[in-house]
Amino acid sequence: MQTQEFRPEPKDMKPLQLDYPASQRDMDPQPDTDLSNYQPTGKLEGKVAIITGGDSGIGRAVAISYAMEGANVAIVYNVNEGDAQDTQKMVEAHGRQCLPLKLDVRDPNACLVAIDRTISEFDQLNILVNNAAYQMYQENFLDVSIEQFHRTMETNIFGYFYMAKAVVPHLNEGDVIINTGSILGKTGKEFLIDYATSKGAVHAFTKALAQNLAPQKIRVNAVVPGPVWTPNIPATMPADMVENFDADNSLKRAGQPEELAPAYVFLACRDSSFVTGALLDVTGGQLSS
């Protein structure tokens, strides 16, 4: 029997500030990523997935849920060795293998290496989850530097393109690509202009690539999160916005990463066999219009 899990409300959130890139280990309260209430049914038995940004937050929750469903996983991360080690241990605790890959998705050659190493390790690859992301709060548009704009776009959309281009030659009928979009890609956000722009591009990329790969029976979809409690929040937002984060949706609280994971499972398995080019909103009721 499942028990009711604690979901922090805005009043529970503290004015936490962490240096970028933040470690999930340092967050208070801790994001809920352990899938302790999740009931797997073997939906991904025998599959292999690669997940960018897989060391923490949504990526960690997806990695654990995939392992619980029977998949071996590779997790791509950029900096935080400790978080990657934590995720690896949590995946392996469910009896599956986890391959940590430290690299920068802004480098197309590194993306090719990640795909090749995953296939070399597991002899196959069925699921790509593009999830790595960069954001940085800037109240004034003129403070968005050219360097920041490049970093945001190169991480959030170029990296997705590079990983997809590297993996598609190895995918077969029934395999999938899942991108992480954002509700801000639909609504915009005055202090995250470059981030919102990049996520709007992810949505268009998802739809266009889905049409292109449909003849090969390779499905492409995106999960569209609303506000979610991940290391990016205390590392990129002002303390007064981290405190009481976040009530801009119908449920009046931020989501927890494990609340996103079942959407990624759905899009990865046969249950979604007639779903492609979709943007699956998991936003707590934060609407785009």
Secondary structure as UniProt FT lines:
FT   HELIX           10..12
FT   HELIX           24..26
FT   TURN            36..37
FT   TURN            43..46
FT   STRAND          48..52
FT   TURN            53..55
FT   HELIX           57..68
FT   TURN            69..70
FT   STRAND          72..77
FT   HELIX           81..92
FT   TURN            93..95
FT   STRAND          98..102
FT   TURN            105..106
FT   HELIX           108..122
FT   STRAND          127..130
FT   HELIX           141..143
FT   HELIX           146..153
FT   HELIX           154..158
FT   HELIX           159..167
FT   HELIX           168..170
FT   TURN            173..174
FT   STRAND          176..180
FT   HELIX           184..187
FT   TURN            190..191
FT   HELIX           193..213
FT   HELIX           214..216
FT   STRAND          219..225
FT   HELIX           232..236
FT   HELIX           239..242
FT   TURN            243..244
FT   TURN            250..251
FT   HELIX           257..268
FT   HELIX           270..272
FT   TURN            273..274
FT   STRAND          279..282
FT   TURN            284..285
//
